[in-house]
């Protein structure tokens, strides 16, 4: 499997994300459902949007690890934010947990989260090489 980050010279570049991700070869696809900033008991973590973003990303990483993958296998992230949350807060939190692993990303503000108290929800799509 080959993962290529597609960043045309005619588009803005950013170390936090890629404009596109191309996956070639034999692989399994993992879809990680929306992860909120919840702890092992299912409770929303304290500390606001930054803490919830960090925990949501840790939850994504846990699902990836269970499937034998990590953030280098992720081809797409979708981030949904409460309208009161600053994108900058989430970006800082993501760099602390996710690190410099650019991927295709979409960030959207939504009117209301499905879970009361949730400020962020993150989905992922990963391509995992077959052994």
Residue, then its C-alpha position, 0 to 999 in steps of 0.5 A: x500500500x502506498x499513501x501519497x499526500x497530494x498538495x498541489x502547488x496551486x493550493x495553500x499548504x499547511x503542516x497540519x493537513x493535506x489537501x488530498x490523500x491518495x491510497x494505492x494497493x491492497x489495504x483494509x479500510x477502517x472507519x472510526x465513528x464520531x469520537x467525543x471527548x469522553x473518558x473510559x466511563x463515557x463521561x465528557x472530560x472537564x477542561x473545555x474544548x481543548x481538553x475534549x479535542x485532546x481526549x477525542x483524538x486519544x479515542x480515535x488513536x485507541x480505535x486505530x491501535x485496536x485495528x493495528x494502525x496509527x495516525x500515519x494510516x489515517x487518510x481523512x479526519x472530519x471534525x465537528x465543532x460546537x459554534x462556541x469553540x475556536x478552531x485555534x483551540x482545537x488546532x493547538x490540542x490536535x498538535x499536542x496529541x496527533x502530532x505532525x501527521x497531516x491528512x485530509x481534513x474537514x472542520x465544520x461548525x454544527x448547530x448542536x452536538x448529539x451528546x449534551x455537553x460535547x463541544x467536539x466530535x471527530x471521525x477518521x478514515x484509515x487505510x491499513x496495509x494487509x499483512 
